[in-house]
Amino acid sequence: MDVRSAHSAGMTPREISRAVEWTESGWLQALGLLTAGEPCGLTVVLGSGAVIEWSVRPARLLALEALHTRIALDCPRQGATA
């Protein structure tokens, strides 16, 4: 969705301004927070009073062993002979 035309989604001019500011430079702060291991987010209040919230937190460890094993089984090694 184009944030600048978000009035059609019910965002007030103030909330549109906040959202545009985040898309232009606020994401840099979010990236810094995530890199530092901190959660971050953005909340927008629509004219109707409905609240939309985006939040994210860093993952310290992603266990991909099962995925790696499956890939190894599904994908034969390059150059292997049958």
C-alpha positions in Angstrom: 0.0 0.0 0.0 1.3 3.5 -0.8 1.4 5.2 2.5 1.0 8.6 1.0 -2.5 7.7 -0.3 -3.4 5.9 3.0 -6.3 8.3 3.6 -8.4 5.8 1.6 -7.6 3.3 4.3 -8.9 5.6 6.9 -5.7 7.1 8.2 -5.8 10.6 9.5 -3.3 13.2 8.1 -1.3 13.0 11.3 -1.0 9.2 11.1 -0.1 9.4 7.4 2.7 11.8 8.2 4.0 9.5 10.9 3.9 6.5 8.6 5.6 8.4 5.8 8.3 9.5 8.2 8.9 5.9 9.3 9.2 4.7 5.7 11.7 7.4 4.8 14.0 7.2 7.9 12.3 5.5 10.9 13.2 2.1 9.6 16.9 3.0 10.2 16.2 3.3 14.0 14.3 0.0 13.8 17.2 -1.7 12.1 19.5 -0.3 14.8 17.3 -1.6 17.6 17.0 -5.1 16.0 20.8 -5.2 15.6 21.2 -4.3 19.3 18.8 -7.2 20.2 15.9 -4.9 21.0 12.3 -5.2 19.8 10.7 -2.4 17.8 7.4 -1.5 16.1 5.0 1.0 14.6 1.5 1.7 15.7 -1.0 3.6 13.6 -4.5 4.7 14.7 -7.2 5.0 12.0 -9.8 7.7 12.0 -12.3 5.1 13.1 -10.2 4.4 16.3 -9.0 1.1 15.1 -5.4 0.4 15.9 -2.9 -1.3 13.5 0.4 -2.4 15.1 3.5 -3.8 13.5 6.0 -5.2 15.8 9.1 -7.4 15.5 11.7 -8.8 17.8 15.1 -10.3 16.9 15.5 -14.0 16.9 18.6 -15.0 18.9 18.8 -18.5 17.5 17.0 -20.2 14.6 17.3 -24.0 14.8 17.5 -25.1 11.1 19.0 -28.5 11.6 15.8 -30.3 10.5 15.5 -28.1 7.5 19.2 -28.7 6.6 18.7 -32.5 6.9 15.7 -32.4 4.6 17.5 -30.3 2.0 20.4 -32.7 2.2 18.1 -35.7 1.6 16.1 -34.0 -1.2 19.0 -32.5 -3.1 21.6 -35.0 -4.2 25.2 -33.7 -4.2 26.4 -32.2 -7.3 28.6 -34.6 -9.3 27.3 -37.6 -7.5 26.8 -40.7 -9.6 23.8 -42.9 -9.4 
